[in-house]
Amino acid sequence: MIINNLFPTPVGSFELGRDLSEIEKKHLFNLEQLPNLGNAKSANSWVLKEKKLNSLRLFLNNSLQEYFQATMSPQDNVKLEITQAWVNYTKHGQYHHKHAHPNSIISGVFYIQAAKEIDKLYFYNESYQQTKIAPKEFHVYNADSWWLPTETGQLLLFPSRLVHMVATTTGEEDRISLSFNSFYKGKLGSDEMLTGLTI
């Protein structure tokens, strides 16, 4: 039998390849926090506009463009531009609720502090299923959810429509991540096909 994987959902993984600087860590660890559903988030939702994070922003942006080229292969001069970015703080016994990211094309999560042995990012397939059969084993074709391990210095990129969450954290150290959204910048579609749009 041959199985063709049609329309897969790509989740990209990148490594920063260096430790965060003391200036970056001090800044990211000490942002003013607001309560979120299950954990806390930074009051500032535009953190990547700060000069202290220029090097990190460059890595995130370069990774985003590489993912965009590999998955969408845009014909015209179109890029993705990072829009909002914020920091999530999840303490022992807290969680990050199930959600997706409206008004965004590709979203990213960069792990400032995470333990590979216990921290995971869960993804969900929430498309309607007319029938439901209990499988004898789960795999990528029949699973309603899938998780990926996460670790400090890792970046995960995925379509913003993909529902995701973090289960209750069992580690003693806070799990800290930087999330961001993106949107198109440039010429979309084709004037000839009456789909032209410049953003």
HELIX and SHEET records of a PDB file:
HELIX    1   1 GLU A   22  PHE A   29  1                                   8    
HELIX    2   2 VAL A   47  LYS A   49  5                                   3    
HELIX    3   3 LYS A   51  LEU A   53  5                                   3    
HELIX    4   4 ASN A   54  MET A   72  1                                  19    
SHEET    1   A 7 GLY A  12  GLU A  15  0                                        
SHEET    2   A 7 GLN A 154  PRO A 159 -1                                        
SHEET    3   A 7 ILE A 106  GLN A 113 -1                                        
SHEET    4   A 7 ARG A 175  LEU A 188 -1                                        
SHEET    5   A 7 VAL A  78  THR A  90 -1                                        
SHEET    6   A 7 ALA A  40  SER A  42 -1                                        
SHEET    7   A 7 GLN A  33  PRO A  35 -1                                        
SHEET    1   B 5 GLY A  12  GLU A  15  0                                        
SHEET    2   B 5 GLN A 154  PRO A 159 -1                                        
SHEET    3   B 5 ILE A 106  GLN A 113 -1                                        
SHEET    4   B 5 ARG A 175  LEU A 188 -1                                        
SHEET    5   B 5 LEU A 197  THR A 198 -1                                        
SHEET    1   C 4 HIS A  96  HIS A  99  0                                        
SHEET    2   C 4 VAL A 163  VAL A 166 -1                                        
SHEET    3   C 4 LYS A 120  TYR A 124 -1                                        
SHEET    4   C 4 SER A 145  PRO A 149 -1                                        
END                                                                             
